[in-house]
Amino acid sequence: MRVAKNNTAFRVMITSQFVNNLGSSFFNIVFLVYAASLPNKTLSVTLVAFTEILPTLFSIIVGNFADKTKHHLRSWRIARLSQSIIFLIITVILIFFDGQFWSFLILLLLVFVSSVVGSYSNLLMKPVSRFILSDSDLQEAMSLEQTVSVAVNLIGGFSGVALLGILHQNYAGFSLINAGMFVIAWSIMALNHRQFLEAEQHIEAETKPNTNTSIFSDLKSTFIYVYKDHLFFQILLLATAINFVGTSFNGVFNLTLLHNKSLLIGNFGTTVAIFGAISSIGLLTGSLITNDFFKKLTTKQLIGISGIGIVLIAAVPLFYPNGVLWMLIIFLFSYIEAKINPKLGAILMKRTDHNRLAGVSGLINTFVMSATPLGQIIFLGTANIYSPNISWFFMVFVASLITIYTILTRQQDMELVEKTRESAIL
């Protein structure tokens, strides 16, 4: 919290981000409810889920485009206003063509475009964040950004559904409110634009966009840039591997509850809600508490511990089905998981040239998130075709390999290697 208190520019940026994320979180859950109300509800809900994942896979392209953009802050403001206009169009469609499947497909396209524009605007701010934050503040700032994201996800879904009820299922009115949220986010930055003038002038003076190169050339160049930093690339692969397993938890967890009644706390819905809240509280607590034992550990060590956490989570339904014990382990796992992204984000900021920051961030987003659909196909497919227990055993196997690899390659731990070099120089 210290960095938000002392750094006015960062405080303005994080406040704008909170309002923007809150609006997005509201609409995500409400759009899912709207899809479930359509005649082809199974197909509609599936398409919404696909539309939520797809924009992340375009992050690498969007990031390279952001790196080539001149006038970052002006482009950011245009992007936010564009999102507001998109939701005004969505409002009009919901007023005049509500309930028709062809109009729903147009809504999907508009929501996808808005998400891509939102990703572009977020990546535009990466070099700005790097300029306004000192090296010592980076990890705390990344933790605070994660706190905002987790808090919004925790309250956004419930608040969105409650607000929709107050509006008597008026989806058009809700879309209009969402458009207003983007305008508010834009206004917060626009009214405080003087806080970012020095940052933009510095970025524009240092950045020399090469607009003549092809997108494929840019993507190749970005990948080579990251790959040449072998120790960092190794951490990226480990983070992708953890994501490959971790993103399938919810689906296998839900199927396990259906097969093993002893793990239920009350009924199925209550149990899912309680465990979801426990996981979110763990992430929130881990993001807020920055000065603990885990601060001393490296990113690679935290990933190894996360692998052990996955093994323990899987062991409960396999060997000792107990809902309270499961909650405790999931809370601890979420707490530790919350430490990884801020560390990884701070490392990225420090090691990447600012004129490549958006492109590299986009590459990492795409790289890590590309494991999500693959993991869900494998683990959820195994749980459905065979049984959830077989899927848990498979998770134990993969997570154990990750942890064993981090132990065997501990001499190649990037952060420890760099500390050793710094000590030798001193």
N, C-alpha and C positions, 0 to 999 in steps of 0.2 A: 504493500500500500504506500510505502514511502515514495516510490518513484511517481505515483499518481499525484501525491500531495505536493511534491517539489517541482515536478516537470509540467508546466502549464500546457505545452503543446501536446504531450502524451495524454494528459487528462482530457483535453478536448477531443482528441482522436478516439480514445477508448469510450467516451460518452456517446459520440456519434455512432461508433460501432455497436454499442449496446442497443441503441434505439433501432438501428437497421436490423440487427440480428433478432431482436424481439418481434419485429414485424414479419420477418421471414419465418420464424418459428411458429407464430400465430397461423400464418397461411398454410404452412406445410401440413399441419394436423387437420385444419378445416378443409383443405383441398382433398385430403384422404377421406374425410367424412362425406364430402360432396360426391366423390367417385363411388363410394359405397351406396349412395342413394339412387344411382342411375340403374336403368334396366339391366345392362350388361355389367353388373357390379364386380364380378370376379376379374374379368378382363380389364375393367377400368382401374381397379385397385392395383393390379399388376403393372399396368402402364404408368401409374403415378410413382410406384416404387422404382421402376426403371428410370423414369425421368429425374428422380432425385439423385441417382448414382451417376448418370451419364455426364453431367457437366464437369464432374471432377476429372473424368478421363480426358477432357479437353484442356485441362489446366496447363499442360506443357506448351500447347499452341498459344493459348491466351497469355501465358507468362512471357513468351518470346515477343509477342505483339506489344505487351506492356513495356518491355525493355526498349523497344524502338520508338515508343511514344515520347514526343516532346511535350513540355508543359504538363507535368504529372498532375498537379492539383486542379488545373482547369479541366483536364480530361476526366479526373475523378468526379468533379461536380457535374459534368455533362452525363457521365455514366449513371450517377444516382438519380438525376432528373429523368433520364431515359427509363429507368426502372419504374419511376412514378407514372410516367406516361403509359408504359406497358400495362400497369395495373388499372389505369383509367379505361384502357381498351377492354381489359378483362371484365371490368364492371359493366360496361355497355353490353358486352356479349351475354353476361349473366342476366341482365335486365330483359333483353329482347329475345334471346335464344336459349333460355334456361331449359335443361333436361334433355336436350337433343345430343345424340352421340357425335355427330359431325362437329358440333360446336365445342364439345368436350375435347376432341382431337386438336382443334385450333387453340383451346386453352392450354393444353399440354405443350404445344409448340411455343406459346407465349411465355409460359412459366419456365421452360427450358432456356429460352433466349434471355429472360430476366436473370436466371441463375448464372449464365455465362457472363453477362454484363457485370453482375455482382462479383464474380470471381476476378474479372478484369480490374474492377475498381479496387478490390482488396490487394491485388498484386501490385497495382500502381503505387500503393502506399508503403511497400516494403523498403524501397530506398529512402523514403522520407523517414520512416521509423529508424532506420540505421543511422541517419544523420542526427536526429533529435535525442537519441539514446546513447549514453556512454557504454563502454564495454562492461563496466561493473554493474550496470543497471539492466543489461539485456535479459538475463535469465529471470529476474524478478518481473520485468515487463511482460515477458512471454507467459509467465505463470498467471499474471493478472488478466491477460487476454484470454487465457484458457478458463480462468474463473468466470469471466463474463459469459463465455460460450456455454459452459456447463450450467451456470445459473439460469441462463435464458432457456436452455433445453429443458431444465427441471420445471420451471414455472410456465414456460411458453405454451406447452401442450394443454395443461389444465386450464390456463387462463383463456386460451383460444377457444376451447370448447365451451367454457362458461360464457364468454362474450357472445359466441354464436347463439347460445340459448337465450341470452338477453335480447338479441336481435331477432328472435323467433325464426331461426334458420334462414335469415336473409343473407345469402352468400354474396350478392352484389354489394350490399352495404358493408360487409366485411372486407371485400376487395377494395372498396373506397377508403376504408380506414387504413388498409395496408399501404395504399398509395400515399396517404398522408404521413405515414411513418417514414417513408423514404424522403419526403419533403422536409420533415423535421431533422432527419439525419443530415441532409444536405445543408439545412439552415445553420446547424450547429457549427459545421466547418466553415461555411461562407461568412458567418458573423465573426469568426475568429481567424480569418485567413492571414492576418498579420503575423500570427504565431509561426507560420510556415513559410514566410517569404524567403528567409535566409536559406532554409533547407532547399527550396525549389531553385533558387538562384545557384546554389552550389551544385545541385544535381544537373541542371541544364548546362552549366559551365564545363562540368567534367564528362558528361555523356555525349558521345558522338555516334548516334544511331546509324547503322549501315542498312539503309532501306532497300538497297539493290540486291541483297542476297535472297535466295529462295527460302521458303519455310522449312524445307527438308534440310537445306544446308545449315540453317539456324539450329534445328533440332539435333542434328549430328554434332555440331560444334558444342552445344550445351551438354550433351551426353558425354562427350570426350573430356570436357572441362571437369565434370564431376568424377568421371572414372579415373582420371589421372591422379586424383587425390585418393589413393587406394585405401587408406585407413578409414577415411570418411565414407567412402563407397561401401566398405565392409559393414559399417554401422547402418547404413541405409538398407542393405540387404537383410540384416537382422531385424530391423524395424518392420520391413515388409513381411518377413516370415512370421513375426508375432501378430501382425495385422491379419495375415492369412488364416491364423487359428482363431484369434480373438473375435473377429467380426461375425463368426458363426455361432458364438455363444448363445445369443438370444433364441435363435431358432431351435437348437438342440436342447436348450434349457426348457423351452415350452413343451417340446415333445416328451422330455423326461418327466415333467409334471403330469402329463396325461397318462403315462405308463406307470408311474410310481406315486401312489396316493400318500405314502408316508411322508413325503416331502412337502405336502400341501400345508399351508397355514390358513385355515378357513377354507375358502373355495379357490378355484383356479384363478379367477380374475383378481381376487385379493392378493394371492401369492405373487402373481406376476407384478402387480403394482408395488408391493412391498419390496421385492428384490430389485426392481427398477429404481426405486427411491434410494435403497441402500447403496447401489452402485453409483448413483449420481452424487450422493452425499460423500462417498469415499473419494470420488474425483474432485469434488468441490473442496473437501478438507485438505487433500493432497496438494491442490493448487494454492490454497491460502497459506498453508504452513510451509514456509520455504526454508527456515533454519532448523532442520532436524538432522538425524543421523544420515539420512539418504542424500543429503546435500554433499557429503564427502565422497559419495560413490560416483563412478564414471557412468556415462550413458550405456556403455557396453555391459557393465556390471549390473545395472538396473534391468536391462533386457534379459540377462541371464536369470535374475531373480524373478522376473515376470514369467519366464518359462517354468520355474518351480511353482509359481502361483497357479498356473494353468494345470499343472500336474495335480496339485492339491484340490483344485476345484473339481476336476474330473474324478478324483478318488472318492469323493463323498458319495455320489450316487452309485458308484461301482462297489464300494466296500463297506461304507457306513452311512446309509441314508439318514441324514439328520438335518432338518431345515435350519435350525439355529446355527449349527456349525457351518453350514453352507453360506449363510448370510455373513458370518464373521470372516470367512476366508475371502468371499467376494468383496467385502468392504476393504480388507487389507490389500487385495490385488488391485482394486481401483485406486487406492491411495498411492501405491507404488507406481501404477501406470501413469498417474497424473504428473509424475516427476520426469518422465521420459521426453514428452513433447517440448516443454520449455527448454530443457538442456539441448535437445536437438536443434530447436529454433535458434538458440543463442549461438551454437556452434556454426550453424549455417550463416548467420549474420556476420560473424567474425571472419569466416574463411572465404567469403564470396565477394568479388568486386561488386560495387553497388550497381554498375551498369549491366550486370548479369543476374542481379538478385531476384528479379521477378521471374525470369526464365528458369533459373535453377529451382526456385520455390515451386513453380508450376510442374517441373519435371519430377520433383520429389512427391508432390501431391498425386500426380498421375501414377507414378511408380508404386507408391505404397497402396493407393486405393485400388489399383488394378488387381490386387490380390483378393479383394473382397468378393467379387462374384465367383472366382475360382474356388475360394474356400467354402462359400455357401453351397456351391454345386457338389463339392466332394463330401463335406461333413453332413450337410442336411440330406443329401442324396443317400448317404450311407445310413443315416438315422431312419429315413423313411423306408428304404428297401429292406434293410436288415433289422436293426434296433438302435435306439439311442446309446445303449451301452457299448456297442461296437464302435460307434462314432467317438464316444469318450475315450476308448482305448486308443483309437487312431490319433486323437488330440494329444494324449499322453506321450505317444511315440514321437510325434513331431516336436512337441514342446521340450521333451528330454533331449532330442538332438540339438535344438537351439541352445539349451543350457550347457550341454557338454561341449559344443563348439566354442562358446564364450570362455569356458575354462581352458580348453586346449590352446586357444589363441590369445590368452591373456597377455602374452608378451607383445602382442600387436595392438594393444589397447591405445587408441589414438591420444586420448587425454593423458594417460600415464606416460606415454612416449614423449609427449611435448613437455610435461612437467620435468621429466628426467633431463631433457635437453636444456631447459631453462636453468635447472640447478647446476648443470655442468658449466654453462656460460658464466653463471654467478661465481 
